[in-house]
Amino acid sequence: MVTPILPLEVSQALVKRRGKTLLGPVDLTVSQTGFTIVMGPNGAGKTTFLRTLHGLERLSKGEVIWQVPLTEARLRQAFVFQTPIMLRRSVRDNLTYPLTLRGTKKAKARQLAEDWARRVGLGGALDQQAPQLSGGEKQKLALARALILDPDIIFLDEPCANLDGRAMREIETILLDACDAGTRIIMATHDIGQAKRLATDVVFLMHGHIIENSHAKDFFAGPKTPQAAALLQGDIVE
Ligand SMILES: Nc1ncnc2c1ncn2[C@@H]1O[C@H](COP(=O)(O)OP(=O)(O)OP(=O)(O)O)[C@@H](O)[C@H]1O
């Protein structure tokens, strides 16, 4: 049996750059299942927080501990950036590339690429050059490219920023399906409606600190902090 990589234990994690604290110290346990939405105003540290969990940020102090060795944990997680970077190749090649890098046979990789392209609505675009796709299509390709590796956990940094309602809904459906299939999801968003539609729990950040970490139902029914209450009311939170 494969050892689960979760729960993830974040202990006193601190990220400082040039004397400025960007994040922390933060403590958090990421459970094995669920859809965590990370909220907070601009500059609160959401991106830094996601990057820290994923292992992209050098910690000034503290630890991020997976249940498996780090080299293995790295291979079993994925990150989707707000502005995805596409290979200057076809949609098909963008999808097969991460697989062949990991040793998947060419025919199998092509098969999976075709399956995933279809699942995200890009079945008709397999031979199109990826950089020529629309913003929403690029985001769907970025998602497929992450999910094709069947990660245990996926981090997403505002994947729907600048997308219209239809593209957003399509991406949300893909994410909810992945979550139902057992992929742990942690996603930053500014969109309160989206947070309500997707979250099982919410991490609310202010000035690099987690000031709330609650079940989504509790958070949206009655946030514990005035900052979160203000944000949910549509007030400006700084
Ligand atoms: N490499 C860096 N060096 C110095 N400061 C940084 C660095 N990266 C981020 N910051 C600062 O850290 C703070 C947190 O940034 P971060 O991008 O994590 O916030 P955010 O909540 O994701 O913001 P937004 O909602 O605007 O995307 C900001 O004040 C930012 O300017």
The ligand as an SDF file (V2000), in Angstrom:
LIG
                    3D

 31 33  0  0  0  0  0  0  0  0999 V2000
   10.7860   37.7930   -2.7570 N   0  0  0  0  0  0  0  0  0  0  0  0
   10.2510   38.7590   -2.0200 C   0  0  0  0  0  0  0  0  0  0  0  0
   11.0170   39.6990   -1.4160 N   0  0  0  0  0  0  0  0  0  0  0  0
   10.4820   40.6700   -0.6640 C   0  0  0  0  0  0  0  0  0  0  0  0
    9.1590   40.7900   -0.4480 N   0  0  0  0  0  0  0  0  0  0  0  0
    8.3440   39.9020   -1.0170 C   0  0  0  0  0  0  0  0  0  0  0  0
    8.8320   38.8470   -1.8320 C   0  0  0  0  0  0  0  0  0  0  0  0
    7.7680   38.1130   -2.2550 N   0  0  0  0  0  0  0  0  0  0  0  0
    6.6680   38.6890   -1.7220 C   0  0  0  0  0  0  0  0  0  0  0  0
    7.0030   39.7680   -0.9860 N   0  0  0  0  0  0  0  0  0  0  0  0
    6.0790   40.6160   -0.1860 C   0  0  0  0  0  0  0  0  0  0  0  0
    5.4640   39.7470    0.7520 O   0  0  0  0  0  0  0  0  0  0  0  0
    4.1160   40.1390    1.0110 C   0  0  0  0  0  0  0  0  0  0  0  0
    3.1930   38.9640    0.7660 C   0  0  0  0  0  0  0  0  0  0  0  0
    3.1340   38.7100   -0.6330 O   0  0  0  0  0  0  0  0  0  0  0  0
    2.2050   37.5970   -1.2640 P   0  0  0  0  0  0  0  0  0  0  0  0
    2.3830   37.6470   -2.7370 O   0  0  0  0  0  0  0  0  0  0  0  0
    2.4630   36.3220   -0.5730 O   0  0  0  0  0  0  0  0  0  0  0  0
    0.7460   38.1350   -0.8620 O   0  0  0  0  0  0  0  0  0  0  0  0
   -0.6630   37.7440   -1.4590 P   0  0  0  0  0  0  0  0  0  0  0  0
   -1.6070   37.6340   -0.2890 O   0  0  0  0  0  0  0  0  0  0  0  0
   -0.5530   36.5550   -2.3290 O   0  0  0  0  0  0  0  0  0  0  0  0
   -1.0200   39.0370   -2.3000 O   0  0  0  0  0  0  0  0  0  0  0  0
   -1.9870   39.2260   -3.5800 P   0  0  0  0  0  0  0  0  0  0  0  0
   -3.3880   39.0100   -3.1060 O   0  0  0  0  0  0  0  0  0  0  0  0
   -1.7540   40.6580   -3.9540 O   0  0  0  0  0  0  0  0  0  0  0  0
   -1.5550   38.2560   -4.6400 O   0  0  0  0  0  0  0  0  0  0  0  0
    3.8770   41.3400    0.1170 C   0  0  0  0  0  0  0  0  0  0  0  0
    4.0420   42.4910    0.8990 O   0  0  0  0  0  0  0  0  0  0  0  0
    4.9390   41.2330   -0.9510 C   0  0  0  0  0  0  0  0  0  0  0  0
    5.3010   42.4970   -1.4420 O   0  0  0  0  0  0  0  0  0  0  0  0
  1  2  1  0
  2  3  1  0
  2  7  2  0
  3  4  2  0
  4  5  1  0
  5  6  2  0
  6  7  1  0
  6 10  1  0
  7  8  1  0
  8  9  2  0
  9 10  1  0
 10 11  1  0
 11 12  1  0
 11 30  1  0
 12 13  1  0
 13 14  1  0
 13 28  1  0
 14 15  1  0
 15 16  1  0
 16 17  2  0
 16 18  1  0
 16 19  1  0
 19 20  1  0
 20 21  2  0
 20 22  1  0
 20 23  1  0
 23 24  1  0
 24 25  2  0
 24 26  1  0
 24 27  1  0
 28 29  1  0
 28 30  1  0
 30 31  1  0
M  END
$$$$
